[in-house]
Amino acid sequence: MAGQNLKKGIFITFEGFEGSGKSTQIKLLEDYLKKHKYPVLVLREPGSTRVSEAIRRMLLDKNNGFISDKTELLFYLAARAQLVEEKIVPALKKGAIILCDRFQDATVAYQGYGLGLERAFINQSGSFVTGGLTADLTVLLDIDVGEGLRRAGKNKDRIEQRSFAYHLRVRKGYLKIAQSSPRRVKVVKVKNIKKTHEEIKRLVDKLLNCKCHLKK
């Protein structure tokens, strides 16, 4: 790999259930890419801007149980709109590799499949707030629901503390998304940290070596 060969930015998103180890794998991939002199920007959803972080605090606060399902959806979309305009688009124009912890797929899985909100509306509004932006690669870290919740620990946020049935629907939703978008979404079964990282590296190396991302 050679960082200077990139002719445009690359957008990589990480999705997965609670306890799947997204943060750990994003950090390992960030270190790997920086070692090879790639410009890397790590972001999270909701968050990574002042506006989006404020929304994140409201959404995840366990004391805000009164937030309606529709309000929750619109908050996530608002946070995404701000992140795309303020951080993602400018970084891609500069040729950065963006590693984003969650994106539009999370809303489809959590609010669409999990809460039962209309997925057609979620997809349409998601396209509106992102300007049609989609990831070049989505790494879906898949883990058993019970194991994921165990790993997440006892101090669960407003979303994590929902019912086991809800989380089963979310995982099912993620797998359906992967089935419908197999070229973009790659399912990585969570193993130990090293083996999972190696599998992700192979996916990213393949993307970086693709001729459509290299100078002619």
C-alpha positions, 0 to 999 in steps of 0.5 A: 500500500502507498498512501500517496496513490489515493486520488480521492477520499474513501468512506468506511463505516463500521456497524454492529451490535453492542459489545461487538468491539467496533471501537477496538477494531476502528482503533486498530485499523486507524493505526494500521492505515497511519503506519502506511501513511494514509490520512485518516479521520475517525468519526462516530455517530451520533457525534463528532461535531458540537451539534451532533454530540449534544444530540448524542447526549440527549439520545443516550441519557437513561433519564430521557425515557420520554423521547418518542420513537419518531423523535428519536429517529429525527434526532439521529437524522439531524445528527447525521446531516450535521456530521456529513456537511461539517466533517465527512464531505470536506474530509473526502474532498481532501482525500482522507480515509474516513472510519465512521462508527455507525452511519445510515445502516444503524438507523435502519437496523435500530429504528427501522427493524428494532422500533418498527418505524417505516423503513421506506421513510428512513431510507428516503430521509436518510438519502436526503440528509446525506445527499445520497452519500454511501460508504465504499465499504461497511464492516458489519461486526456480527456477534450473538445478542446475548454475548454482545449484551454481556460484553457491553456491561451493566452500565447500559445507555437508553438504547442498550437497556431495551428488551432482548427481543428488541436487540434480536430484531436489530441484529436480524435487521443488520443481517438483512441489510447485509444480504441486500447490499453484499458488495458494500456490506461485509459481515465479519464474525467476531472472533478474538481481536487479532483474527477479527482485525486481520479479516478487516485488514484484508477487506480494506487492503482489497478496497485500497488496491482497487483500480477505481481508487488509484491514480491511472 
